[in-house]
Amino acid sequence: MSIGATWAGTHVFTATRLIEATSIGQVQAAVAETTGPIRALGTRHSFNDLADTSGTLITVTGIAPDPQLDQSARTVTVGAGTRYGDLAVWLEGRGWALHNMGSLPHISIGGAVATGTHGSGVTNGCLSDAVQALEYVDAAGDLRVARRGDDGFEGLVVGLGAYGVVVRLTLDVQPTFLVRQDVYRGLSWERFLDDVPAVMSAGYSVSAFTTWAEDTLQQVWRKSRINDADAPDPTWLGARFERPEEAGLVGVPPDNLTVKGGVEGPWLERLPHFRLDSTPSNGDEIQTEYFVDLKDAAAALTAVRALSSDIAPHLLVTELRTVAADALWLSGAYGRDTLAIHFTWRNAPAAVSALTPRIEEALAPFGARPHWGKVHTMGADAVAAVTPRLADARAQFERLDPAGRFANSHLQRLGVRV
């Protein structure tokens, strides 16, 4: 049976079986009754073999979301296979919101949380940072609950599917809010590098786009909460304020993007880059991302710019975002406010494979960490050197899953599982 491939076709699954669960009980039975390795599969928005296994894949995307809102606690509990965009619509209808969204609202909550996926904003933690509790099926098929404050909880949230199958999560929520997106073109590299944190603090969520070869940044997207926002500055840092019809991305149909041009709208229709009812991103692509300390942003970006003539021919676009520091052991923002340097490559695997080691070498002095779900060439020693709590996470995974049922070759290559 062919299980298919990841979202962009960058990895074809080798698992021998796929179970499409429609209840938590089915997940428990599958884990208890299946022999050999087993891994959870979400919406397939990864670019490597992280979610694969030599045995059985089980997906929880078919389990009903069954969202439960606790207004007094300011939390919502929901199925792990639920797409962020679907939960957002449900919350907005009741006057509530998440603190942030990724660029694509199409991704599953469980998969995004497990890999430390993020939006942007110097004061906004990654999506995983909102997790207050999680329910998971352990290696024996039993249903377990881990809560914020429990010993080792910070090692389970960004858990890479390494210890069980997460089936429900409880997330922090807040009252709904309005956001507008203002787009600027032509911000000079000199002005940007002079104070990267200040530029990236110019809105609730800020993204900068480049192909590295330009004299100026391609675009800067400032997403501002209306209650915090001043009127858009048409001469901000010497950049040009764009009219709504100009504010798109090369290679992406304008109708696929959320509304820009300073038009106010609810958080769920502005914080993501792409509309829930559209085709996300480009699709025919490869993605790579690295996380560096925000205080090293200018030096790290300068190091990558030295490779611009080699990068640009193979790149669709780079997006620069920020993530607030957190305490999650395997998060890219663990212990430091972070600049995320994201590459959306043309679908040219040989070129990407040749460039990623060079980019990693350029970023090595800054302790760059890879995004777990995207293409990189860092090995176990390199990952251990930049992940302070890796040994603690590995020990916890081994204790919870001593037979290695949730391990796979990807996690073993990176030293996450023995």
N, C-alpha and C positions, 0 to 999 in steps of 0.2 A: 504494500500500500504506500502511495506517495503522500507524504504529509505536507509537502510544499516547501516554501521558502520564507525568509523574513520579508518584512514589508517592502523593502526596495530590491529584493532578490539577491542580496549580497551573501547570503548563506542558505544552502539547501539542507533541510533537516535530515539527519541520518537515523533518527529514532525509528524503532521497528513498529511502534503502535502509538495511536493517539486516542485518548479517552476524553470525550466532550461531556463533562459533568453538568448536570442540571440541578444538583442539590449538594449541600455540604456532606450529607450522608453518603452520596456516591463518591465523593472525594475520599472520605474515610475508608469506605469499602475498597476502593481502588488501591489505596496505599497498603491496607492490611492484607489484601488478597493477592497483590501483584508481587512476583519475585523479581529481584534484580533492581537496577537503577530506575529512578523515576524523577521527573522534573516538571515544574509548573511552566505553563506557556500562557502568555497574555495576548496582547494585540499585535505581537510580532514586530514591534517597532524597535528592533535592535539591528546591529549591523555586523555582528560576529556570531560565534557559536555559544554564547553565554547560556542560552536557554535550551540548548540541545542535550541529548543523552544517547547512550548506546542502547537504552531500554525503552521505557514508556514515558510519553508526554501526557500530561493531563491539563486541560484548560478549564478555567473557572469562569470564562466569559459568558457561558450559557446559564449561569446561576442568576436568579432574579436579584436585582440590586437591593430591594427591600430597605430603602433608606429610613433611618430612625433619627429624628431630630430631637435633641435635648436642649431646649432654649435656655434653661437655667444654668446648665453646664457649658453652654456655647460649644456644643459638639454635634457631629452627625456621624452615625455608624452606617456603613454601606458595604455591599459586596465588593471584593477585591477586583473582580473582572469588569466592573462598571467603568465606562469611559468618563474621564473628567468632565467633558462637555455635557454629558447627560446628567451627572450629579449637579453641575452648575445650574442648568435649567431648572431642576427640581428645587434647589436652594433659593434661587432668585424668585421663584413663584411664592416663596414663603417669607421673603424679606431678609434672606441671609446670604452670605458670601464666603468664599475661601480667601485666604490671604494673598494668593497668587495663582497663576496658571502657567503651564509651559507654552511654548509657541504653538503646539498642536493640541487642540482639545480632544483629539480622537484617541489618545493613548489611555490604556487601562490604569486605574489608580494603583493596583497592586504592583504592576510592572514598573511604573514610574517611581514609586516609593522605593522598591527594592534596589534600584540602580542609582538613586540619588539625583534624579532628574530635577530640573529647576526652571524657573522663569528668570526675571532680572529684578534688580533693586538692591541698593547698598544696605538697606535695612530689612530686606526680605530674605528669610531662610529658604532653602530648597523645599520642594514639595514634601519631602519626607519629614521635615522639621515640624509639620503640622500634626503628625501622628501622635495621638494620645494613648491608643491601645491597638493591639492587633490580635486576631484569632487565627490560629494555624493548626494544620493537621500534622502531627509529628510522625516519626519513622514507624511507629507502631499502629498508626491509624487513629490515634486518640486526638480529640480536639483540645487544644491548649489556648490559654489567654495570657498575654504579656501586656503590662501596663506601664506607662510613664512612672518612673520612680522605682520600679522593680530592679533588682540587681541584674545587670547585663542587658537591660532593655535597649540601651543605646547601641548595642552590637547586633540587635535583631532587626531594627527598622530598615536600614540599608543592608539587607541580608542576602541579596543576590540569589535567592532561592536555595541557599546552601544548607538549610536546616529543616525545611518542611514546606508545605503548601499553604500560603496565607490565603484565607478565604473571606475575612471581613476586617475592616479597619475603622477605627474611630478617629475622626479628624477635628481639629479646632476650626470653628467658624466665627464670623463676625457679622454685624449688620451690613446689609447691602450698601454699595456706594457707586457713584458715577465716576467715569474716567473719560478723558479725551486724549487723542493722539495727535501730537504736532511733529511734523517731519521737517528736518533741515538737511540741506545738501551743501557740500563744499567746505565743511569744517577742516581747517588745515591740520596736518599732522603735528606741526609745531605747537599750535594752540592745544591740541588734544594731549600730547605727551607732556606738556608743561604741567598739567594737573589732571591726570586721568580720573582720580576719585571725584574731583569737583564736577567734571563733565558728566560722569555717570550718576551723580547725585542730583541732577537737574530735573528729576521727575520721580514719581513713585516707582516707575520701572523704565529703565533706559537701555536701548540697544544701539550699538554702533555697527555699521556695515562697511566692509572694505573688500577689495580684491588684491590689496597690498601694493599694486603697481601704480596707484594714483598718487598725485601730489596732495590730494585731499581725501578725507573719508568720503565714501560714496553717499551715505545717509546716516543720520542720527534720528532715532525715534524716541520721543519723550512722551511717556504715558503718565498723565498727571491726575491724581484724585481731585475732583472738582472743588471739594471743600478746602484743599491745600493749594490750589492753583492760582497763579496770577495770569493775567492776559498774556498770550503768546508774544514773545519778543521777536519781531521780524528781523532783527539784526544780531541775534544771539551769537556771540563769539565770532562775528564776521561771517557766519554761515547764512545761507539763503533759505528763508521759510518757503516751503513748497505748498502750492495749491493742491486740493484733494486729488485732482485728476493726475497729478505728477507723482504722487507718493506711492509708487509700487516697487516691486523687485524685479530685476531682470530674469526672464524665464518663467515667471509666475503669473498666471492670468489675474488681472486686477480683481475680478469678482471673487477670487478665492481668499482674498485678504480681508481682515476686519477693517472697519471704517476709520479713516484718518482725516486730516485736514481740520482738526480742532472741533469736530462734531461730538458733543457729549453723548454718552451711552452707558448702559450698565457694564459693570466690571467684566462679566463673562463675554461681552462682545467687543472688548477693547484690550484686555490683558493678553489673550492669545494673539498670535500673528495671523492665524488662519481661521476661517469660519468653520463651524462644526458641520454645516451642510455642504462643504466644498471638498475638493480633492486636496489633501494636505501637501504642502511643500511642492517639490518637483517630482519626486518618486524615482526617477532614473538617476540615482546618485549614490555616493558613499559619504559617510559622515565620520569625522574625527573630532575629538574635543579634549582640551587639557585645562587644568585648573592651577593657577598660580596665586600667590599672595598678592592682594590688591596693592600693597605698598611697593611691590616689585613690578607693577604693571608697565611703567614706562620702559624700564630696562628690558623686560621680557618681550614687549612688542618691538622694540628696536632690534633685538636679536632675531626675531622672525622676519622683520622687514629686510634684513640682509639677504634673505632667501627669496625675495619677492619675484625676481625675474624667472626663477624656477617654479615657484608656486602658481603664479597667475595663469599660465596656459592650461592648467589642469583643474582650476577652481571655478565653481559657480559663484560662491560668495563666502566670506567669513563674517560671522556675527560675534561681537564682543558683548558680554553681559556680566553682571555682578551678582554675587550670592553672599548673604550675611553668614558669618561664622556660626557653627553649630557644634554640638557635642556628640554627634552620631559617628561611631567608630570608623565606618567605611565611606563616609560622605566625602565628596571632593572638597567641601568647605569645612572639614573638621578643624576646629581650633584656629581658623584664620578667615578674615574677610577676604573674599576671593574674586579674581577676574577669571571668567571662563572664555577661552579662546576656541571658537568653534569653526571648523572647516566643513563646508558642504562641497564635496568634490564632484567633478564630472565622473561618470561611470567608467573609469580607466584604472582597473585594479593594479596593473603593473606600475603605472606612474605613482599611484598613491603609496604602494608598497615601497617604492624607492624614496619617496619624499618624507614619509612619517619618521623614519629613523633620524633623518637630518633635522627635522623640526624638534624631535625629542632631545637630540644632542644640544640644540640651541637653547632649549628651555631647561635643560638639566641643572644649570646653576641656580635656578629659581625653585627647585623642588616641585616641578610640574607633576600633577597627578592625572591619570587618564580617566575619562568617563568610561565606566564599566561596560556599557552597552554599545560602545562604538569602536571603530577600527583603530588599533594602535599596535606597536611592536615592542612594548616594554615587557621584560621578563620578570620572573619572580624576585630576583635580587633588586632590580630597579623599583618595582612596586613596593617592596618591603621598606626600601630606603625612604620613601615619601609618604608612607602610611603608618603613622606612629602606633596605632592600635591594631594593626593587622594580626599580630601574634595572639592578642587577646580574643579577637573575633574568631580566628581559626580554632583556638582551644575550645571556645564555646560551641562552635559548629561540630567539632569532633565529639564533644561530650553529649550533645543533643542527638547526634546521628553517628554513633560509633561504627556502624557497618558501612557508612559512606553511601547510603542509598541516594542522597540528594547531591552527591558530588558528581563532577564530570571532568572531562579532560581540560576544559577551559579553566575551571577553578583550580585544578591541580597545577597547570602551567604557571599560574600567577601566584601560587603559594597560598591561596585562600583555603583550600582543603588539602589534606595530606594525600 
